[in-house]
Amino acid sequence: MSTTAGIFTVDTTSTVPVYEQLVQCVTDGIASGSLEDGDRIPPVRALATELGLAAGTVAKSYRAMEASGVIETRGRKGTFIAQSSDDRHAAACRAAAEYLDRAAGDLHYSPEECLRIVQRMLDQRAAG
C-alpha cells in the first residue's frame, strides 16, 4: 500500500471546478495504474492544506467519489481506493462498449464527440 499525495494537482484558473479536478486526479490515477485497490489517500484537511484549498472543496470531491464507489472511508484508519470487483469492472466495460456501438457506430459520432458527450453528462450529474 502506498501514499498518494503526489497525484493531486489542480489548476485554479481552469473552468473545471476544483472538486471535479480532484475526482479526475483519482480516476486518472486508477486508470493509469498509479493508484490501486487499497491505496490510502490523504485526509481531507491534510490535502486541503497541501493544495491551498478549502477543506469543504476537498470534502465535496471525496463525497462524490465515495458515493460512486471509487473510494471508501474506514473510520479512523483513513480513506482508501475502494476494492474493485471484477464483475463491476466487466459490467462497466460492457456498458461502455454498448454506448460506443450505438453512439460511434449507429449515430456516427467520432471518439472525441463520444468523450465530450460522456463528460457533459458527468458534469450534469455532478451539478445535481
C-alpha positions as CSV (number, residue, x, y, z in Angstrom):
1,M,0.0,0.0,0.0
2,S,1.4,3.4,-0.9
3,T,0.6,7.0,-0.2
4,T,-0.8,9.1,-3.0
5,A,-0.4,12.8,-2.0
6,G,1.7,13.4,-5.2
7,I,-1.1,12.5,-7.6
8,F,-3.3,15.5,-6.7
9,T,-2.8,18.6,-8.8
10,V,-5.3,21.4,-9.5
11,D,-5.4,24.4,-11.8
12,T,-7.3,27.1,-10.0
13,T,-7.5,29.1,-13.3
14,S,-9.4,26.2,-15.1
15,T,-13.0,26.4,-15.9
16,V,-13.4,22.9,-14.5
17,P,-14.4,23.1,-10.8
18,V,-11.6,22.2,-8.4
19,Y,-13.5,19.4,-6.8
20,E,-14.0,17.8,-10.2
21,Q,-10.3,18.1,-10.9
22,L,-9.6,16.2,-7.7
23,V,-12.0,13.5,-8.7
24,Q,-10.3,13.4,-12.1
25,C,-6.9,13.0,-10.4
26,V,-8.1,9.9,-8.7
27,T,-9.8,8.4,-11.7
28,D,-6.8,9.1,-13.9
29,G,-4.6,7.5,-11.2
30,I,-6.7,4.4,-11.2
31,A,-6.8,4.2,-15.0
32,S,-3.1,4.6,-15.3
33,G,-2.4,2.1,-12.5
34,S,-0.6,4.6,-10.3
35,L,-3.4,4.1,-7.8
36,E,-4.5,0.6,-6.9
37,D,-7.1,-1.0,-4.7
38,G,-6.4,-0.3,-1.1
39,D,-4.1,2.7,-1.6
40,R,-4.6,5.3,1.1
41,I,-5.4,8.8,0.0
42,P,-4.6,11.9,2.2
43,P,-7.1,13.0,4.8
44,V,-9.3,15.9,3.7
45,R,-7.7,18.5,5.9
46,A,-4.2,17.5,5.0
47,L,-4.8,17.5,1.3
48,A,-6.6,20.9,1.5
49,T,-3.7,22.4,3.4
50,E,-1.2,20.9,0.9
51,L,-3.0,22.3,-2.1
52,G,-4.1,25.5,-0.5
53,L,-7.8,24.7,-0.9
54,A,-10.8,25.0,1.4
55,A,-11.4,21.7,3.3
56,G,-15.0,21.8,2.1
57,T,-13.9,21.7,-1.6
58,V,-11.8,18.6,-0.9
59,A,-14.6,17.0,1.2
60,K,-17.0,17.6,-1.7
61,S,-14.8,15.6,-4.1
62,Y,-14.4,12.8,-1.5
63,R,-18.1,12.6,-1.0
64,A,-18.6,12.4,-4.8
65,M,-16.0,9.6,-5.1
66,E,-17.4,7.7,-2.1
67,A,-20.9,7.9,-3.5
68,S,-19.7,6.5,-6.8
69,G,-17.7,3.7,-5.1
70,V,-14.3,5.0,-6.1
71,I,-13.1,5.5,-2.6
72,E,-14.1,4.2,0.8
73,T,-13.6,5.6,4.3
74,R,-12.6,3.2,7.0
75,G,-13.2,5.3,10.1
76,R,-10.1,6.5,11.8
77,K,-7.9,4.3,9.6
78,G,-8.4,6.7,6.7
79,T,-9.7,6.9,3.2
80,F,-8.7,4.4,0.6
81,I,-9.2,3.5,-3.1
82,A,-12.1,1.1,-3.0
83,Q,-11.6,-2.6,-3.6
84,S,-12.9,-3.1,-7.1
85,S,-14.9,-6.1,-8.2
86,D,-14.0,-7.8,-11.5
87,D,-17.8,-8.2,-12.0
88,R,-18.3,-4.5,-11.6
89,H,-15.5,-3.6,-13.9
90,A,-16.7,-6.1,-16.5
91,A,-20.2,-4.6,-16.3
92,A,-18.9,-1.1,-16.8
93,C,-16.8,-2.2,-19.8
94,R,-19.9,-3.8,-21.3
95,A,-21.9,-0.7,-20.8
96,A,-19.2,1.4,-22.4
97,A,-18.9,-0.9,-25.3
98,E,-22.7,-0.8,-25.8
99,Y,-22.6,3.0,-25.7
100,L,-19.8,3.2,-28.2
101,D,-21.5,0.7,-30.6
102,R,-24.6,2.9,-30.5
103,A,-23.0,6.4,-30.5
104,A,-20.0,5.8,-32.7
105,G,-21.4,3.1,-34.9
106,D,-25.1,3.8,-35.4
107,L,-25.0,7.6,-34.8
108,H,-21.6,8.2,-36.4
109,Y,-20.1,10.2,-33.6
110,S,-16.3,10.5,-33.5
111,P,-14.4,9.1,-30.4
112,E,-13.8,12.7,-29.4
113,E,-17.5,13.5,-29.6
114,C,-18.4,10.4,-27.6
115,L,-16.0,11.6,-24.9
116,R,-17.4,15.1,-24.9
117,I,-20.9,13.7,-24.5
118,V,-19.9,11.5,-21.6
119,Q,-18.1,14.4,-19.9
120,R,-21.1,16.6,-20.4
121,M,-23.4,14.0,-18.8
122,L,-20.9,13.5,-15.9
123,D,-20.8,17.3,-15.3
124,Q,-24.6,17.5,-15.3
125,R,-24.8,14.6,-12.9
126,A,-22.2,16.2,-10.6
127,A,-24.1,19.5,-10.7
128,G,-27.2,17.8,-9.4
